[in-house]
């Protein structure tokens, strides 16, 4: 794929970047080189390479999922304007 000045201007417009004609002319060959490198990467045989998610092996530190009430009910309710029997008390909105 060849990147010309019109393509550079279209990309700049989509990215909401204002560029001049001279900047577009300077950027076009650079983008064309980048596209050439991407095409070269497509030619590399990776059929024997296992998929990776990272360069180094990472192991997640997991904890057991244990259901708790948090143990902070009284502390939370102490900030409430009104609380009754361990619950927030709110005014009635439907009559």
C-alpha positions as CSV (number, residue, x, y, z in Angstrom):
1,X,0.0,0.0,0.0
2,X,1.4,3.4,-1.0
3,X,0.7,6.4,1.2
4,X,0.3,9.6,-0.7
5,X,-0.3,13.2,0.4
6,X,-4.1,12.8,0.0
7,X,-4.1,9.8,2.4
8,X,-1.9,11.7,4.9
9,X,-4.4,14.6,4.8
10,X,-7.3,12.2,5.3
11,X,-5.7,10.6,8.3
12,X,-4.8,14.0,9.8
13,X,-8.4,15.1,9.2
14,X,-9.8,12.0,11.0
15,X,-7.4,12.5,13.9
16,X,-8.3,16.2,14.0
17,X,-4.7,17.3,13.4
18,X,-4.1,20.4,11.4
19,X,-1.1,19.9,9.0
20,X,0.2,22.0,6.1
21,X,0.9,20.8,2.6
22,X,4.7,20.7,3.4
23,X,4.1,18.6,6.5
24,X,1.9,16.2,4.6
25,X,4.6,15.9,1.9
26,X,7.2,15.2,4.6
27,X,5.1,12.7,6.5
28,X,3.9,10.7,3.5
29,X,7.2,8.8,2.8
30,X,7.6,8.1,6.5
31,X,4.2,6.5,6.7
32,X,4.9,4.6,3.5
33,X,8.1,3.2,5.1
34,X,6.1,2.2,8.2
35,X,3.5,0.4,6.1
36,X,6.4,-1.4,4.3
37,X,7.7,-2.7,7.7
38,X,4.3,-3.9,8.6
39,X,4.1,-5.8,5.3
40,X,7.5,-7.3,6.0
41,X,6.2,-8.5,9.4
42,X,3.3,-10.2,7.6
43,X,5.8,-12.3,5.6
44,X,7.5,-13.8,8.7
45,X,6.6,-17.5,9.3
46,X,5.2,-17.7,12.8
47,X,3.5,-21.1,12.4
48,X,5.9,-22.7,15.0
49,X,5.7,-19.9,17.5
50,X,3.4,-20.3,20.4
51,X,1.1,-17.3,21.2
52,X,2.2,-15.2,24.1
53,X,0.5,-12.6,26.3
54,X,3.8,-11.2,27.6
55,X,7.5,-11.4,27.0
56,X,8.2,-12.8,30.5
57,X,6.1,-15.4,32.3
58,X,3.7,-13.7,34.6
59,X,1.7,-15.5,37.3
60,X,-1.3,-13.8,38.9
61,X,-1.5,-13.8,42.6
62,X,-5.0,-14.9,43.3
63,X,-6.8,-15.0,46.6
64,X,-9.7,-17.2,47.6
65,X,-13.2,-15.7,46.9
66,X,-14.7,-15.6,50.3
67,X,-18.1,-13.9,50.9
68,X,-18.1,-11.7,53.9
69,X,-20.2,-8.7,55.0
70,X,-17.1,-6.6,55.3
71,X,-17.3,-6.3,59.0
72,X,-17.7,-2.5,58.9
73,X,-21.5,-2.2,59.1
74,X,-21.5,-0.2,62.3
75,X,-18.8,2.2,60.9
76,X,-20.7,2.8,57.7
77,X,-24.0,3.3,59.5
78,X,-22.3,5.8,61.9
79,X,-22.1,8.2,59.0
80,X,-25.8,7.8,58.1
81,X,-28.2,10.6,59.0
82,X,-30.6,8.0,60.3
83,X,-30.1,4.3,60.9
84,X,-32.4,1.7,62.5
85,X,-31.9,-2.0,63.2
86,X,-28.6,-2.1,61.2
87,X,-30.1,-0.5,58.0
88,X,-30.2,3.0,56.5
89,X,-33.5,4.8,57.3
90,X,-34.8,6.9,54.4
91,X,-38.0,8.9,54.0
92,X,-41.0,7.3,52.3
93,X,-41.2,8.4,48.7
94,X,-44.4,6.6,47.6
95,X,-47.6,7.1,49.5
